[in-house]
Amino acid sequence: MHVETGIAKINNTQIYYEVAGNGPSLVLIHGFTLDTRMWDDQFATFAQHYRVVRYDVRGFGKSALPTEETYSHADDLKALLVYLGIAQAHIIGLSMGGGIAIKFALTHPEMTTTLVVADSLLDGYETAELDQTIGSIVEQAAAAGGKAVNALLLEHVIFAPAREQPAVSERLVEMVTENSGWHWVNNDPERALEPPAIARLQEIAAPTLVILGERDMADFHGITAILQQKVRDVRVVILPSVGHMSNMEAPELFNAAVLAFL
């Protein structure tokens, strides 16, 4: 499989990307503290049918860190697609990436063929359980430094089901350990969506698939229920026996669900 890699200089930043395959375009958006590698089980498989783009979101992986300038992840993605000559794509995101995908579908509907979100965050939804447990990591980061507390995230309940699979756990450790830690100790100047996405879900025009790991935290079950209720053209698939990192924990089930939907 031929993989094109590059750095797109867009929106006053630098975004690392990889492209493989031919056909309709498909974009993969990673989760918080992770990077393009979390999609290793999907990249080659989807590239058999699609032109697949995976990229490091601003602030993660090989992409540049945010500056004091405000920005939008959704606008970064639009600029990346324009840079790559892509007018429209299937947009797939997990966790933080799902939240970005939802914002993209709302702000750039003409570029969104379909929307697939897995174990997704949702702009405007109060993730009480997640915020409470992540808050302690932020507090410790103020004293220990951002990169030092990445290890605490690896012990978080959100990764508990993934830790049960040694090969998956090893990949998560590699990505999270290499994360810069910038977000633990800095205020991210990402522009908020007004009104927030949770108040605009009925505007999503693209056919939507929502995937949820059965063992994910209650917050993500709550978000899935809201998406199922509010999005007009929506299908929900719950993957049994897996948690938050559903694409890594059960790649064959995840891939089958996505390809069947597409």
Helices and strands as residue ranges (DSSP letters): E 3-10, E 13-20, E 25-29, G 36-39, H 40-46, E 51-55, H 73-83, E 89-94, H 96-107, G 109-111, E 112-118, H 128-144, G 147-149, H 150-154, G 157-159, H 160-163, H 166-178, H 182-185, G 197-199, G 201-203, E 208-213, H 218-230, E 234-239, H 246-249, H 251-261
